[in-house]
């Protein structure tokens, strides 16, 4: 018997617009902004403007410096950390 497929978060970063887009892999639901946490390597949490638009959550990272960041996605099923590099 196959186990049900779990929705995984997928992330797209648009370097030109300086925005990060987060959605569920099946695109039927969104990842709520309160379930997202952007951190730096040392673990400090960064506050960035976010909103929900067109079935996805959009993080505005215009004020952030180039470099590596971690996006922690919290859900009922599991937590996931995705590395994001801005340049």
N, CA, C and O atoms as a GROMACS GRO file, in nm:
protein
  348
    1UNK      N    1   0.084  -0.118   0.000
    1UNK     CA    2   0.000   0.000   0.000
    1UNK      C    3   0.089   0.124   0.000
    1UNK      O    4   0.185   0.132   0.077
    2UNK      N    5   0.058   0.219  -0.085
    2UNK     CA    6   0.136   0.342  -0.094
    2UNK      C    7   0.096   0.438   0.016
    2UNK      O    8  -0.021   0.450   0.052
    3UNK      N    9   0.195   0.506   0.069
    3UNK     CA   10   0.165   0.607   0.170
    3UNK      C   11   0.123   0.735   0.098
    3UNK      O   12   0.168   0.762  -0.014
    4UNK      N   13   0.037   0.814   0.161
    4UNK     CA   14  -0.005   0.938   0.096
    4UNK      C   15   0.113   1.033   0.080
    4UNK      O   16   0.199   1.042   0.167
    5UNK      N   17   0.115   1.101  -0.031
    5UNK     CA   18   0.224   1.194  -0.058
    5UNK      C   19   0.207   1.318   0.029
    5UNK      O   20   0.098   1.375   0.037
    6UNK      N   21   0.313   1.360   0.091
    6UNK     CA   22   0.312   1.475   0.180
    6UNK      C   23   0.348   1.599   0.098
    6UNK      O   24   0.442   1.597   0.019
    7UNK      N   25   0.273   1.706   0.119
    7UNK     CA   26   0.305   1.832   0.051
    7UNK      C   27   0.436   1.886   0.105
    7UNK      O   28   0.452   1.900   0.226
    8UNK      N   29   0.527   1.915   0.018
    8UNK     CA   30   0.655   1.972   0.055
    8UNK      C   31   0.659   2.117   0.009
    8UNK      O   32   0.606   2.149  -0.098
    9UNK      N   33   0.720   2.204   0.086
    9UNK     CA   34   0.730   2.343   0.041
    9UNK      C   35   0.832   2.354  -0.070
    9UNK      O   36   0.936   2.289  -0.068
   10UNK      N   37   0.802   2.438  -0.168
   10UNK     CA   38   0.899   2.470  -0.272
   10UNK      C   39   0.920   2.621  -0.270
   10UNK      O   40   0.828   2.698  -0.240
   11UNK      N   41   1.040   2.661  -0.304
   11UNK     CA   42   1.079   2.802  -0.293
   11UNK      C   43   1.142   2.848  -0.423
   11UNK      O   44   1.225   2.780  -0.482
   12UNK      N   45   1.100   2.966  -0.466
   12UNK     CA   46   1.161   3.032  -0.582
   12UNK      C   47   1.213   3.167  -0.535
   12UNK      O   48   1.141   3.240  -0.467
   13UNK      N   49   1.335   3.202  -0.572
   13UNK     CA   50   1.390   3.333  -0.538
   13UNK      C   51   1.411   3.410  -0.667
   13UNK      O   52   1.476   3.362  -0.760
   14UNK      N   53   1.357   3.530  -0.673
   14UNK     CA   54   1.376   3.617  -0.788
   14UNK      C   55   1.477   3.724  -0.748
   14UNK      O   56   1.446   3.816  -0.674
   15UNK      N   57   1.600   3.710  -0.799
   15UNK     CA   58   1.709   3.799  -0.761
   15UNK      C   59   1.683   3.943  -0.807
   15UNK      O   60   1.718   4.038  -0.737
   16UNK      N   61   1.621   3.958  -0.924
   16UNK     CA   62   1.598   4.092  -0.978
   16UNK      C   63   1.493   4.167  -0.895
   16UNK      O   64   1.511   4.284  -0.862
   17UNK      N   65   1.382   4.099  -0.862
   17UNK     CA   66   1.277   4.161  -0.783
   17UNK      C   67   1.309   4.163  -0.633
   17UNK      O   68   1.244   4.233  -0.556
   18UNK      N   69   1.410   4.085  -0.592
   18UNK     CA   70   1.446   4.069  -0.450
   18UNK      C   71   1.326   4.019  -0.370
   18UNK      O   72   1.289   4.076  -0.268
   19UNK      N   73   1.266   3.909  -0.420
   19UNK     CA   74   1.153   3.847  -0.352
   19UNK      C   75   1.173   3.697  -0.348
   19UNK      O   76   1.235   3.639  -0.438
   20UNK      N   77   1.120   3.634  -0.244
   20UNK     CA   78   1.122   3.489  -0.230
   20UNK      C   79   0.977   3.443  -0.229
   20UNK      O   80   0.895   3.495  -0.155
   21UNK      N   81   0.946   3.344  -0.313
   21UNK     CA   82   0.810   3.292  -0.325
   21UNK      C   83   0.807   3.150  -0.268
   21UNK      O   84   0.891   3.067  -0.303
   22UNK      N   85   0.710   3.123  -0.181
   22UNK     CA   86   0.699   2.992  -0.116
   22UNK      C   87   0.558   2.937  -0.139
   22UNK      O   88   0.460   3.009  -0.120
   23UNK      N   89   0.550   2.810  -0.181
   23UNK     CA   90   0.419   2.745  -0.200
   23UNK      C   91   0.433   2.596  -0.172
   23UNK      O   92   0.544   2.544  -0.160
   24UNK      N   93   0.319   2.528  -0.161
   24UNK     CA   94   0.320   2.382  -0.145
   24UNK      C   95   0.349   2.318  -0.279
   24UNK      O   96   0.315   2.373  -0.384
   25UNK      N   97   0.411   2.201  -0.275
   25UNK     CA   98   0.449   2.133  -0.399
   25UNK      C   99   0.330   2.097  -0.487
   25UNK      O  100   0.343   2.091  -0.609
   26UNK      N  101   0.213   2.072  -0.426
   26UNK     CA  102   0.096   2.038  -0.507
   26UNK      C  103   0.018   2.161  -0.551
   26UNK      O  104  -0.079   2.151  -0.626
   27UNK      N  105   0.060   2.278  -0.504
   27UNK     CA  106   0.002   2.408  -0.540
   27UNK      C  107  -0.145   2.421  -0.507
   27UNK      O  108  -0.216   2.501  -0.569
   28UNK      N  109  -0.193   2.343  -0.409
   28UNK     CA  110  -0.333   2.355  -0.368
   28UNK      C  111  -0.349   2.438  -0.242
   28UNK      O  112  -0.461   2.471  -0.204
   29UNK      N  113  -0.242   2.471  -0.179
   29UNK     CA  114  -0.248   2.550  -0.056
   29UNK      C  115  -0.125   2.634  -0.042
   29UNK      O  116  -0.029   2.621  -0.119
   30UNK      N  117  -0.128   2.719   0.056
   30UNK     CA  118  -0.014   2.807   0.077
   30UNK      C  119   0.055   2.775   0.209
   30UNK      O  120  -0.004   2.714   0.298
   31UNK      N  121   0.177   2.817   0.220
   31UNK     CA  122   0.249   2.812   0.346
   31UNK      C  123   0.228   2.949   0.410
   31UNK      O  124   0.267   3.051   0.354
   32UNK      N  125   0.166   2.951   0.527
   32UNK     CA  126   0.133   3.077   0.592
   32UNK      C  127   0.259   3.151   0.636
   32UNK      O  128   0.357   3.088   0.676
   33UNK      N  129   0.258   3.284   0.629
   33UNK     CA  130   0.377   3.361   0.669
   33UNK      C  131   0.423   3.331   0.811
   33UNK      O  132   0.543   3.334   0.838
   34UNK      N  133   0.330   3.302   0.901
   34UNK     CA  134   0.371   3.273   1.039
   34UNK      C  135   0.442   3.138   1.053
   34UNK      O  136   0.500   3.110   1.157
   35UNK      N  137   0.437   3.054   0.948
   35UNK     CA  138   0.507   2.927   0.948
   35UNK      C  139   0.645   2.936   0.882
   35UNK      O  140   0.712   2.834   0.866
   36UNK      N  141   0.686   3.056   0.844
   36UNK     CA  142   0.814   3.077   0.779
   36UNK      C  143   0.905   3.159   0.870
   36UNK      O  144   0.861   3.253   0.936
   37UNK      N  145   1.031   3.122   0.872
   37UNK     CA  146   1.128   3.193   0.954
   37UNK      C  147   1.258   3.204   0.876
   37UNK      O  148   1.319   3.102   0.842
   38UNK      N  149   1.300   3.325   0.848
   38UNK     CA  150   1.425   3.349   0.775
   38UNK      C  151   1.534   3.378   0.877
   38UNK      O  152   1.520   3.466   0.962
   39UNK      N  153   1.645   3.302   0.869
   39UNK     CA  154   1.753   3.319   0.967
   39UNK      C  155   1.887   3.332   0.895
   39UNK      O  156   1.901   3.297   0.778
   40UNK      N  157   1.985   3.383   0.969
   40UNK     CA  158   2.122   3.383   0.919
   40UNK      C  159   2.194   3.263   0.980
   40UNK      O  160   2.138   3.192   1.064
   41UNK      N  161   2.317   3.242   0.940
   41UNK     CA  162   2.394   3.125   0.982
   41UNK      C  163   2.402   3.111   1.134
   41UNK      O  164   2.397   3.000   1.186
   42UNK      N  165   2.414   3.222   1.205
   42UNK     CA  166   2.426   3.219   1.350
   42UNK      C  167   2.293   3.188   1.420
   42UNK      O  168   2.290   3.172   1.541
   43UNK      N  169   2.184   3.181   1.343
   43UNK     CA  170   2.054   3.148   1.401
   43UNK      C  171   1.966   3.267   1.433
   43UNK      O  172   1.853   3.249   1.478
   44UNK      N  173   2.015   3.388   1.410
   44UNK     CA  174   1.933   3.507   1.435
   44UNK      C  175   1.817   3.512   1.337
   44UNK      O  176   1.834   3.492   1.217
   45UNK      N  177   1.699   3.539   1.389
   45UNK     CA  178   1.578   3.547   1.306
   45UNK      C  179   1.568   3.687   1.246
   45UNK      O  180   1.586   3.787   1.315
   46UNK      N  181   1.540   3.692   1.117
   46UNK     CA  182   1.525   3.819   1.046
   46UNK      C  183   1.377   3.847   1.021
   46UNK      O  184   1.302   3.757   0.984
   47UNK      N  185   1.338   3.970   1.041
   47UNK     CA  186   1.201   4.011   1.013
   47UNK      C  187   1.198   4.073   0.873
   47UNK      O  188   1.265   4.173   0.847
   48UNK      N  189   1.120   4.015   0.785
   48UNK     CA  190   1.105   4.070   0.650
   48UNK      C  191   0.956   4.082   0.618
   48UNK      O  192   0.876   4.000   0.664
   49UNK      N  193   0.919   4.184   0.542
   49UNK     CA  194   0.778   4.197   0.503
   49UNK      C  195   0.733   4.075   0.423
   49UNK      O  196   0.806   4.028   0.336
   50UNK      N  197   0.614   4.026   0.452
   50UNK     CA  198   0.561   3.911   0.377
   50UNK      C  199   0.412   3.928   0.360
   50UNK      O  200   0.345   3.992   0.441
   51UNK      N  201   0.360   3.868   0.254
   51UNK     CA  202   0.216   3.870   0.229
   51UNK      C  203   0.179   3.748   0.147
   51UNK      O  204   0.265   3.680   0.090
   52UNK      N  205   0.050   3.721   0.140
   52UNK     CA  206   0.002   3.609   0.060
   52UNK      C  207  -0.057   3.666  -0.067
   52UNK      O  208  -0.137   3.759  -0.065
   53UNK      N  209  -0.014   3.607  -0.181
   53UNK     CA  210  -0.058   3.658  -0.310
   53UNK      C  211  -0.064   3.544  -0.410
   53UNK      O  212   0.034   3.470  -0.425
   54UNK      N  213  -0.174   3.528  -0.478
   54UNK     CA  214  -0.189   3.429  -0.586
   54UNK      C  215  -0.149   3.288  -0.545
   54UNK      O  216  -0.078   3.220  -0.618
   55UNK      N  217  -0.194   3.244  -0.429
   55UNK     CA  218  -0.168   3.107  -0.386
   55UNK      C  219  -0.028   3.080  -0.335
   55UNK      O  220   0.014   2.965  -0.330
   56UNK      N  221   0.044   3.184  -0.299
   56UNK     CA  222   0.179   3.166  -0.245
   56UNK      C  223   0.209   3.276  -0.146
   56UNK      O  224   0.141   3.379  -0.143
   57UNK      N  225   0.310   3.254  -0.065
   57UNK     CA  226   0.356   3.356   0.028
   57UNK      C  227   0.479   3.423  -0.033
   57UNK      O  228   0.569   3.356  -0.083
   58UNK      N  229   0.480   3.555  -0.027
   58UNK     CA  230   0.589   3.632  -0.088
   58UNK      C  231   0.664   3.705   0.023
   58UNK      O  232   0.606   3.781   0.100
   59UNK      N  233   0.796   3.681   0.029
   59UNK     CA  234   0.882   3.750   0.124
   59UNK      C  235   0.960   3.857   0.049
   59UNK      O  236   1.025   3.828  -0.052
   60UNK      N  237   0.954   3.979   0.097
   60UNK     CA  238   1.025   4.091   0.034
   60UNK      C  239   1.161   4.106   0.101
   60UNK      O  240   1.168   4.145   0.218
   61UNK      N  241   1.268   4.076   0.028
   61UNK     CA  242   1.403   4.078   0.086
   61UNK      C  243   1.489   4.192   0.029
   61UNK      O  244   1.611   4.180   0.024
   62UNK      N  245   1.425   4.300  -0.015
   62UNK     CA  246   1.498   4.413  -0.074
   62UNK      C  247   1.601   4.473   0.022
   62UNK      O  248   1.706   4.518  -0.023
   63UNK      N  249   1.572   4.474   0.151
   63UNK     CA  250   1.662   4.537   0.247
   63UNK      C  251   1.774   4.446   0.296
   63UNK      O  252   1.849   4.485   0.385
   64UNK      N  253   1.786   4.327   0.241
   64UNK     CA  254   1.886   4.232   0.290
   64UNK      C  255   2.012   4.235   0.206
   64UNK      O  256   2.008   4.261   0.086
   65UNK      N  257   2.125   4.208   0.271
   65UNK     CA  258   2.254   4.204   0.202
   65UNK      C  259   2.268   4.073   0.126
   65UNK      O  260   2.199   3.975   0.156
   66UNK      N  261   2.357   4.071   0.029
   66UNK     CA  262   2.389   3.948  -0.043
   66UNK      C  263   2.451   3.848   0.055
   66UNK      O  264   2.522   3.887   0.148
   67UNK      N  265   2.422   3.721   0.033
   67UNK     CA  266   2.479   3.617   0.119
   67UNK      C  267   2.387   3.499   0.134
   67UNK      O  268   2.284   3.490   0.067
   68UNK      N  269   2.423   3.408   0.222
   68UNK     CA  270   2.346   3.287   0.244
   68UNK      C  271   2.253   3.301   0.363
   68UNK      O  272   2.290   3.357   0.466
   69UNK      N  273   2.132   3.250   0.348
   69UNK     CA  274   2.030   3.255   0.452
   69UNK      C  275   1.962   3.118   0.460
   69UNK      O  276   1.977   3.035   0.370
   70UNK      N  277   1.889   3.095   0.568
   70UNK     CA  278   1.812   2.973   0.584
   70UNK      C  279   1.666   3.008   0.601
   70UNK      O  280   1.631   3.094   0.682
   71UNK      N  281   1.580   2.942   0.525
   71UNK     CA  282   1.436   2.958   0.538
   71UNK      C  283   1.382   2.834   0.606
   71UNK      O  284   1.383   2.726   0.548
   72UNK      N  285   1.335   2.850   0.730
   72UNK     CA  286   1.277   2.739   0.805
   72UNK      C  287   1.127   2.738   0.781
   72UNK      O  288   1.058   2.838   0.803
   73UNK      N  289   1.076   2.624   0.737
   73UNK     CA  290   0.934   2.608   0.707
   73UNK      C  291   0.876   2.511   0.809
   73UNK      O  292   0.915   2.394   0.813
   74UNK      N  293   0.783   2.558   0.889
   74UNK     CA  294   0.722   2.476   0.992
   74UNK      C  295   0.583   2.431   0.945
   74UNK      O  296   0.505   2.512   0.893
   75UNK      N  297   0.553   2.303   0.963
   75UNK     CA  298   0.421   2.252   0.926
   75UNK      C  299   0.378   2.146   1.027
   75UNK      O  300   0.457   2.107   1.113
   76UNK      N  301   0.252   2.100   1.016
   76UNK     CA  302   0.201   1.997   1.106
   76UNK      C  303   0.271   1.865   1.083
   76UNK      O  304   0.286   1.785   1.176
   77UNK      N  305   0.315   1.841   0.961
   77UNK     CA  306   0.375   1.712   0.925
   77UNK      C  307   0.524   1.709   0.956
   77UNK      O  308   0.572   1.614   1.018
   78UNK      N  309   0.597   1.811   0.914
   78UNK     CA  310   0.741   1.814   0.938
   78UNK      C  311   0.794   1.956   0.924
   78UNK      O  312   0.726   2.044   0.873
   79UNK      N  313   0.915   1.976   0.971
   79UNK     CA  314   0.984   2.103   0.954
   79UNK      C  315   1.094   2.083   0.850
   79UNK      O  316   1.154   1.977   0.842
   80UNK      N  317   1.117   2.187   0.772
   80UNK     CA  318   1.217   2.177   0.666
   80UNK      C  319   1.297   2.306   0.664
   80UNK      O  320   1.244   2.414   0.688
   81UNK      N  321   1.427   2.294   0.637
   81UNK     CA  322   1.513   2.411   0.622
   81UNK      C  323   1.568   2.414   0.481
   81UNK      O  324   1.621   2.315   0.431
   82UNK      N  325   1.554   2.529   0.416
   82UNK     CA  326   1.597   2.546   0.278
   82UNK      C  327   1.701   2.657   0.276
   82UNK      O  328   1.678   2.766   0.330
   83UNK      N  329   1.814   2.631   0.215
   83UNK     CA  330   1.920   2.734   0.205
   83UNK      C  331   1.890   2.824   0.086
   83UNK      O  332   1.857   2.776  -0.023
   84UNK      N  333   1.902   2.954   0.108
   84UNK     CA  334   1.877   3.054   0.004
   84UNK      C  335   1.999   3.143  -0.006
   84UNK      O  336   2.052   3.189   0.096
   85UNK      N  337   2.044   3.168  -0.127
   85UNK     CA  338   2.158   3.256  -0.149
   85UNK      C  339   2.109   3.377  -0.229
   85UNK      O  340   2.054   3.362  -0.338
   86UNK      N  341   2.130   3.495  -0.173
   86UNK     CA  342   2.095   3.619  -0.241
   86UNK      C  343   2.224   3.684  -0.293
   86UNK      O  344   2.326   3.685  -0.224
   87UNK      N  345   2.216   3.737  -0.414
   87UNK     CA  346   2.333   3.808  -0.468
   87UNK      C  347   2.288   3.927  -0.547
   87UNK      O  348   2.371   4.001  -0.601
   0.00000   0.00000   0.00000
